[in-house]
């Protein structure tokens, strides 16, 4: 249930890792490469700290997977089977699961141990052994604790419970919190790709000037990377925020709240943009780019208010809008492009919001 599912769910991750570790090195020098790598972190404390940090990140990935599996509805039987075992058997089973999914690191550490013995690097060897032993043992207490606290509150991260007791979130922060808490992988992959696009754009821009057209083209790609985030936002609204439609909130305020949501979702990119802009002092151009990116997200979101807008038809609309926007940017029609995006998003949102009928939960899951 845990071990096989972990390796199946992370097949792409292990394929990439295998390629980086073995596919990028010539076959004849593969052994010497890895021996040199092991000698490097066994003789350098800085390198060893980096390796331990990497192993720790993988260990956290393992723990996060198991803890999320506990709270997945289709695996509720875990509490009826594993949870009724004696405490000793529970800990033994938890240790076996953690050992099995953490095994790639343990195997590499075992080979590094042989190299450490030949180098007489006893202290680094002891550090790696203690570290990896701890990475196998401390999750056992987390797993058994979750079995003893099989309630909904225990499934919520502690920091979020603390925050919820002290702060009432405004409605425009519901979806950003949903992404951070329940879909962190989507957030990290989207933001990593988005940052890469912006950094490449900055690299090709002159340091002495602010090329609005180049940056708007980069932002166009950045918003395209967020298309799946926007698409899932509509499903989140249909599943969890249907009550909001019955509240006496003016349409203009709803539009403003949605605008704030996308400002928050794109805030990391805006911070990066601000850091680059501060060096050249092009703040008016920056506000044009920021408004343009949010307006584009608003239009893509508003399109999903049309009935039966599936993912395939939605992506066709996305590419069509991007095609028109691209040519307007190439023609230096920045303000006209921004005005049309804002007008289109307001028009579609105002026309379709009150007509929209939320999709049933069964249809969403299909």
N, C-alpha and C positions, 0 to 999 in steps of 0.2 A: 504493500500500500504506500509506504513512504519511500523506500529505497529505489524500486523500479520507477516509480512516478517521478522521482527527483531527476534521475538520469535521462528519462524520456523528455521531460519538460525542458531540460537544459542541454539538449542534443546540440543545438547550434553553438552554444557557449563552449562546449567541449571540442567541437570541430574546429572552431577558431583558435582555441587554446592549443590544440594538437598541431595545427598548422604553424602557429607562431613558434612553438617549442621545437618542432621537428621538421616541418615542411620548408622553413626558410633557411635551413642549414644544409650544406652539401653532405651527402651520405657518408663520404669518407672521413669527414671531420666532425661528425655528429657527436661521437663519444668525447673527443677532446674539447669540443665546445661546451658540453654540459659539465665536464670535469673542471674546466676553467671557470665556469659560472659558479660551481660549488666552492671552488677554492677562493673565489672572489668574496662571497659572503661569509666564508669561514675565517677570512683573514682581515676583513674590514668591518668595523662596527657600524659604520654608516650604511654600508650595503646590507649588512645583516638586519638592521632596523627596517630598511625598505622591504626586505624579503618577509620579515615577520608581519609588517603592515599588510602586505599582499595576502599572506596566509590568513591573517585575522579577518580581512575583508571576505575571503572565501568562507571562513568559518561562520561569519555573520550571515552570509547568503544561505548556508545550510540551516542555521537556526531559524532564520526568517521563513524559509520554506516549510519546515516542520510546524512552526507555530501557526502559520496561515492555514496549513492543512487541517489542523485541529478545529478551526472555526469554520471550515467549509461545510455547508449543510449536508452534502452527500456523504461526508465522512463522520457524521454524528455517531455512528456505531462504534467509533473508537472508544467512546466513554463507556459503552456497554460491554466491551470486550477487554480492552487493555485496562480500563479503570477499575474492574472488579478483581484484578490479580493482586496477590500479596505485594506489599511495598518492595520487597527485595526483587521480585520478578519484574515489577514495573521499572525499577532502576536498571536492571540487567538488560531489559528490552530497549530502554531508552539509550543506554550506552552502545548497544549493538547498532541501532539506527544511526546514531551520530558517528560511530566508527566507520560504518559502511559508506556514508555519503562524504565523509572527510578523508576517505582512503587515498585519493590521488596525492594529497599533501603528505600523508604518512609514508607512502611509497617513496616519494622523492626525498623526504627527510631520511629515510632508511639508507638510501643510496648515498646521500650526502654524509651520513654517519660513517660509512666505510672510508670515504675520502678524508673525513676529519680524523679518524684513527691513524691513517697513514701520515697525516700532517702533524699529529699530536696536538690538534686544536681542541683540547679537552673542554675549555670554558665555553666556546661557541657551540660545541656539541651539546653540552649540558643545557645551555640556554634554549636551543631548538627542541630538545627533548621535553624540558619542563613546559615550554610554551605549547607544544602540540598536545601534550598530556592534558594541560589545562583546557585546551580547545575541545577536547573530547569529554571532559568530566563536567565542567560547569554547565553545559547545556542540559545535562541529565536533570539537574535540579529545576531548571526552567520547565522542562517537559512534564515532570511529575507534579510540579506546582500547578501547571495548567490543568492537569487531570483532576486535581483536587478542587479547582475553581472553575468548573465547567459552566459558567454563567456568561451572559452577554457582556456584563461590565468588564469581566476579566479579559475579554477579547479586544477591548479598546486599549490602545497604548496608554501607559501611565501619564505621560506628559499631556496627552489629549484630555484625559479625565481631569487632571489638575486645571487645565485651561478652561474646560467647559464649566467647572464649578465657579470660576472667577470672572468669566467673560461671556457675554451673549453675542454670538457672531451675527453681523448683519447678513441679510439674505444674499448679497452679492459676493460673499465669501464662502458660501456653501460648496460650490463646485471646486474652487481651489483647494479647500480642505479635503474634499472627497478624493481628489487626485493625489495629494500628498500622502494621505493615510492609506487608501485602498488601491491606488494604482501608481506606486512610486516608480516602477520600471518604465511605464509610459512616460512619466515626467522626465526621468533621467535620460532616456534615449532621445526624446524630442529635444530637450534642452541641449544635450551634447551636440546633436546634429545642427541645431540652430546656432549655437555659439561657433561651431566650426565654419558655418557659412558666413557669419559676420566677421570672424577673424580673417578669413580669406579675402572678404570684401575690403576690410581695412588695409590688408597687406598690399592690395593693388591700387589703393588710393594714395594720392600724394600727401605727404605729411604736412605740406605747406598750405594745402587748400582742402575744402570740404566739397567733394564731388557728390552733389545731391542725387544726380541720376544714377551713379554707380551704387550708392547706398540704397536707393529705392528699389533697384533691381535685386540687391541682396536681400532686402526686407521682403520682397515679393516671394522669393524662395523660402525665406524663413516662415512666412505665414502659410505657405503651402505645406511645410512640414508639420504645422499645427492643424491641418485639416481634419485629421482623425480625432484630435482633442476636441475640436468644435463639434464634430459629428457625435461623439460620445456625450457631449454636454446635453444635446437634445434628448438622448435616451435617459440621462440622469434626471432631467426635468420631468420626463414622462413617468419615471419610476418613483421618484422621491419628492418631487415638488409640485404635484398636481394641485395640492391645497392652495398654492400661491395664486392660482388663477381665480379663485373665489374671493380673494381679499379685495377690499375697496381701495385699490391702488391705481392712481391715474396712469394712463398709457405712457405719458411723457416720463413719469418717474420710473416705470418699468424699463423703458429704453435707457434711461440714465443709469439704472442699476446694472443693466447688462453691459453698458459701456465700462463701468467701473470693474466688472468682473474680468473683462479682457485686458484692462490696464494692469490688473494684478497678475493675470496669467503671463503677460509679456513683460512684467517688471524686471526680471533678470536681464533680458535683452536690452531694455531701456537703460538700465544701469551701465551696461557695457557701452552702449551708444553714448551715454552722457560722459563717460570717462574719456572716450575718444574725442568727443566734441569739445570738451573743456580745453584740450590742447590747441585747438584752432579757433575757438571762440565763435563757432557758427551756430549759435543757439536758435535763431529764427528758423534756419533750415532744419534743425533737429526737431523742432515742434511740428513742422510740416510732415516729416518722416514718421514721427510718433503718431500723429493724428491719422495719417494715411494707413498705417499698419492696423490701428484699432478699427478704423472705418471698414477696412477690408474684412477683418474678422467679423464685424457686425453684419455685413452683407451676407457672408457665408452662413452665419448662424440664422439670419432671417429667412434664407432660402429653405431651410429645413422646416419652416412652418407650413410649407405647402404639403397637402395630404399625399401620403404614399411616396414620399421622397426617399427612395432607397439609396444604398451606398453607391451603386453603379451610376444611377442618374445624377446623384449629387456630385460625383467626381467629374462627370461631363460638364456640369454647370461650373464647377471650380475651374477646370481647364479653360472653358470659354471666357470666363471673367478675367482670368490671368492673361489670356491672349490679348484681350482688348486693353487691359491695364498696361501690359508690356509695351504696346505700340504707343500709348499715350505718354509713357515715361520716356521712350526713345525720342519722342517728338518734343520733349521738354515741357509738356503741358501738366506740370505738377499740381498747380492750384485747381485747374479744371478737373483733373483726375480725382483730387480729393473731394471737390464739391459734388461730382457725380456719384462717388462712392457713398458719401454721407446722405445725399438725396435719395439714392436707390435703397439704402438700408432703412432709412426712415419710412419711405413709401411702402416697401415690402413688409416691414415689421408692423406698421400701423394698419395695413390692409388685412394681413393674415393672422395677427395674434388673436383677435376675438373670434375668428372663424376656425381656428385650429382645434382639432379634437385629438386629445392625447391617445397614443397607441396603447392598446391593452398590454399588460405585462407578459401574457403568453406569446403575443406576436413579437415583442421585443426579444424574448429569449430564443425564438426561432431564428 
